[in-house]
Amino acid sequence: MFGNAGSSSSGGPPSTYFQRPSLPANTIIRFVPQQTAWVVERMGKFNRILPPGIAILIPFLDRIAYVKSLKEAAMEIPSQSAITADNVTLELDGVLYTRVFDAYKASYGVEDAEYAISQLAQTTMRSEIGRLTLDHVLRERAALNINITEAINEAAKDWGVVCLRYEIRDIHAPDGVVAAMHRQVTAERSKRAEILDSEGQRQSAINIAEGRKQSVILASEALKSEQINIASGDAEAILVRAQATAKGIDAVAQSMRDGQENARGAVSLSVAEKYVEAFGNLAKQGTAVVVPGNVGDIGGMIASAMAVYGKVSESQAQAQNSMVDGSQQLRSPNGTQEQGSKNQPGREKTDEVAKSVLQGFEETRRKR
């Protein structure tokens, strides 16, 4: 008399809640399996839902009318055709995962829950596919699955069934569309490769130009530094030479002041030597040379040079004597006679130096 849902009389637990196995018989005492809801009718009217565990039924009055599994079940959605927004026909199939949350509504809210949910999933998928283009269908499958799940739950909430998730399993496009997609992918890859190649060449050209620019800038800065250093060196050299010349002139002037007439004679001799040396270098400077008429008279040349220096020395002596006489005129009335007597020894010294130089050259020429 005793039995349970797992016995051979009940045919075992159903694989899904959509299947209609043989219903358990009323044996007064029954054992309800876990995660299973038995709907009991008494005299053809809903009486109660048996919870898991032991249950006692009244013979002939109580009847187990529905057996609902409360487990999550998977239902296969058959392949169907759908047209996208850009008029591409696709073949799609999927899998729907559902669970009964209210055994009463699942038993009395719909006649055939399996057929109703299958049709609802197909129509909802067609509606969602028709809103999208082919590229969006392939790219947004996750969003498409969520939209289909929400639409099924909105319609099936009165059936006591909840849709947990919907997964599109396969999408089949026409062969021509698939070939076009392959060509598009190939063209896109080629485009990206060419863009990357051109970007690489562009970056390489930029790097080369930048390197040349930096090289030119560094070279110009080096040349600028070199020219600045050369100019600074030349300026320092000119300054040093000027200072040395000034010191030499000061030394000569000091010697002339200290040596008086003897120093002037030495200067006169140096002038004569430089005159002869400069005349000897005339032929070395060019092919055309202009010489004086008495080029054979060396003594005359020396005398001319000494005469020039004598004139210069006489002018300098007169200038110095005029300054001295100007200060002495107030003291002595015979200033003019004293000036003449002072200029006479300077002239005699200049003539003596000239005569000694000429005698030296004459002796040298006689020896040759």
Secondary structure, 3 states (H helix, E strand, C coil): CCEECCCCCCCCCCCCCCCCCCCCCCCCEEEECCCEEEEEEECCEEEEEECCEEEECCCCCEEEEEEEECCCEEEEEEEEEEECCCCCEEEEEEEEEEEECCHHHHHHCCCCHHHHHHHHHHHHHHHHHHCCCHHHHHHCHHHHHHHHHHHHHHHHHHHCEEEEEEEEEEEECCHHHHHHHHHHHHHHHHHHHHHHHHHHHHHHHHHHHHHHHHHHHHHHHHHHHHHHHHHHHHHHHHHHHHHHHHHHHHHHHHHHHHHCHHHHHHHHHHHHHHHHHHHHCHHHHCCCCCCCCCCCCHHHHHHHHHHHHHHHHHHHHHHHHHHHHHHHCCCCCCHHHHHHHHHHHHHHHHHHHHHHHHHHHHHHHHHC
